[in-house]
Amino acid sequence: MNQPQPRNPAETYEQYFVPAMFLPWATILLRHAAARSGERVLDVACGTGIVARQAAPLVGADGQVVALDMNPAMLAVARALPAPSGAAIDWQEGNAMALPFPDGAFDVVLCQHGLQFFPDRAGAVREMRRVLAPGGRALVIVLQALARHPAFEALMDSVARHLSLPVSAVMTPFALSDADELRTLFTAARFRKVDILPESTTARFPEPERFVPLAVISSAAAVPAFAQLEAPARAALLETVRGDVAPTIRRYLGTDVVTFPMFAHIAVATT
Ligand SMILES: C[S@@+](CC[C@H](N)C(=O)[O-])C[C@H]1O[C@@H](n2cnc3c(N)ncnc32)[C@H](O)[C@@H]1O
């Protein structure tokens, strides 16, 4: 059976990118978080909610899961998906840099591939610290360097070149790859104990011919330089980028899949 076609970048993100890479990352993040029954969990920059949905059964009906994102389109997709077992998820629109919660309201704060997008990262980490209860923990996962991800590197080099932008303007998902910089954000926010753990997973994107177009379209959900493109300009860009990136993608072709390793750091910080 064919899946219903996505109607917007947020739906594309959920249908294509979440199973291919964000679900594997969420599984790793939650393994490190070891959330227990009854705990109160906040998922910051929840997107379409994969982390929150994985956390809900772990904390159970006695626990609490709040999931916050600033993009209403991502939240609309999250709210429309079937609810998991366990805690009911409270989806909230809001800004990670000014969390709309009282001090000490959560036992665990999770943030998956979100911190690199915030203009004031230090402020966002201070907010995570503020809303954690004594003894609470924050677990934040961000991607390692773009150079470790040649398929995305080829894609972003090409997009930047054709938009006449520096690569730094389109590589936001990889913009917080330095482990020391990540650690400093948490020590500066007065977390007592901070560990930066390297992790890796294997991304698997089905339908290889869709990888480049969907990578560009779904990035529009998160990367401002892509989001600002009008549809015709995006279509023209797609064709050019597809040609540029094809030789690199061929290196990662499996049977009906583009597959490659991905690398991240997880900051595990305790109050
Ligand atoms: C790459 S997505 C990750 C989403 C989700 N955590 C996941 O793993 O699928 C980044 C998300 O950060 C959100 N975001 C960016 N800036 C934000 C901010 N200042 N406050 C809250 N959410 C923000 C975007 O709307 C987007 O949903």
The ligand as a Gaussian input file, in Angstrom:
#p B3LYP/6-31G(d) Opt

LIG

0 1
 C       15.709000      19.029000      13.713000
 S       14.222000      19.413000      14.518000
 C       14.263000      18.215000      15.866000
 C       12.873000      17.874000      16.334000
 C       12.767000      16.706000      17.316000
 N       13.463000      16.962000      18.550000
 C       13.204000      15.406000      16.704000
 O       14.131000      14.781000      17.213000
 O       12.603000      14.988000      15.676000
 C       14.533000      20.937000      15.330000
 C       13.297000      21.535000      15.990000
 O       13.705000      22.675000      16.770000
 C       12.605000      23.564000      16.800000
 N       13.077000      24.854000      17.293000
 C       13.995000      25.667000      16.721000
 N       14.167000      26.778000      17.474000
 C       13.355000      26.665000      18.548000
 C       13.112000      27.465000      19.701000
 N       13.741000      28.642000      19.890000
 N       12.207000      27.045000      20.607000
 C       11.568000      25.865000      20.438000
 N       11.752000      25.060000      19.368000
 C       12.641000      25.447000      18.441000
 C       12.132000      23.549000      15.365000
 O       10.824000      24.065000      15.258000
 C       12.243000      22.045000      15.038000
 O       11.029000      21.391000      15.294000

